[in-house]
Amino acid sequence: MPQANKGVFYGWYIVLTSFLIMFSAFSIVNSLHSLFLVPVTSELGMSRTTFSIVLSVGGLGIALASPFMGKLLMKGNMKVIMSVCIILAGCGFMLYSFAQSPVHFAIIAFCVGVSVAGFSNIPISIMLTNWFYEKKGLAMGLAFAGSGIGTAALSPILTTLISTYGWRTTYVIAGVLIIVISLPLILLFTKKRPADKGTIALGADRMEERQANTPQSGVTLAEAKKSGMFWLFIFGVVCFALVAGGVQMHIPAYLIDIGHPALFAGTIFGLLSLSNTVGKLILGAIFDKFKTKGGVLFVGVCMTIAMLSLLMANAKSFAFIFAIAYGFSIVISSIGPPFMTDDLFGKKDFGAIFGFVQVFFVATSSLGVIVSGLIYDLTQSYKVAWIIFLALFIISMLSIFIANGMKKKNVVNVEEVPLEESMEGI
């Protein structure tokens, strides 16, 4: 039997590796690509709407690849899969430098999106759920905080590079950074499960023997799909994904519309990013202590405060309150899906179930931006959108809260299966 670690638990190296992958590769692909919008559209005569739509094809790539990638990562060699995907993402960014039309950008964006599914949220979540029985929320909070910190740290660097060397050269540099920073980390430190290092998960030695040594506990994706609990959870994910995608991108425009200067809008947006990073650590700790139920209550209260403050953001004080409260609540969109998927459905088929959840999350979060713009075009105001999104978020949290209440019955059904039967086929 594997023995417990002495010294630094290796799982924390997994957390650090995950943080740096999110810091570099994920932040460049997911957040910092917007820095190229103005120079690319100006040089190629492409509309900003066209460029935005083209890049959203990357989200389609992530969504379509997620179910397949979840199963592949669970069964295959994670180190190899992540390495190949990192190389493809880096090469994809380099290929952007040769693009001459929206079609070129769309094809590359789709391929990069597929590769993102193989090196970011899904494999990181699989590793962390395998390595941590205790402090799993903290581990996820630390790992996924890398994207926000990476966006803040690398944004001025890429902006300077674009101004100095142009967008084509900067695409090449960004692609090289993706590979050079992340690939060595993946090759040196990634381990899918503790057994690969001859050890056990953090906290496994303090759990009852059967629970600690039965990684097959939980349900399969096929079993989950047959339960109302699963589809209620999916509905909740869809609702908060719409809010995550629909609010943040329109905040600067809304603040300027209601009379604040652009500098103030930028300050609020920066504060929001900072509170989002801190919020991941707070929500991770709450998840560890109170599981899904506590996390849902926390983010529900924070989002209610945030959206009510946003409606009164003509006053600067309420704008600041919004930035902090929204940052604390919207972290549910990063560490919420993997933690709650594991908490509600177990580890037996985590990769496949989480990959399936990601399809709905990625697709609807991309749709949220369009919904906000459509509501604004119809009403000439964002306030109607904020009220709708607040209602959606409350419905989302209630749905997940109810699904969590159904978990006890689901777990009882699983535990009634004899241990010998559950181990068949392993």
Secondary structure, DSSP 8 states (H G I E B T S, - for coil): -----SSS-THHHHHHHHHHHIIIIIHHHHTGGGGGHHHHHHHHT--HHHHHHHHHHHHHHHHHHHHHHHHHHHHS-HHHHHHHHHHHHHHHHHHHTT--SHHHHHHHHHHHHHHHHHHSHHHHHHHHHHHBSSSHHHHHHHHHHHHHHHHHHHHHHHHHHHHHH-HHHHHHHHHHHHHHHHHHHHHHH--SSGGGGT---BTGGGS-HHHHT-TT-B--HHHHHTSHHHHHHHHHHHHHHHHHHHHGGGHHHHHHHTT--HHHHHHHHHHHHHHHHHHHHHHHHHHHHHHHHHHHHHHHHHHHHHHHHHHTTTSHHHHHHHHHHHHHHTTHHHHHHHHHHHHHHBSTTHHHHHHHHHHHHHHHHHHHHHHHHHHHHHHS-SHHHHHHHHHHHHHHHHHHHHHHHTHHHHHHHHHTS-HHHHTTT-
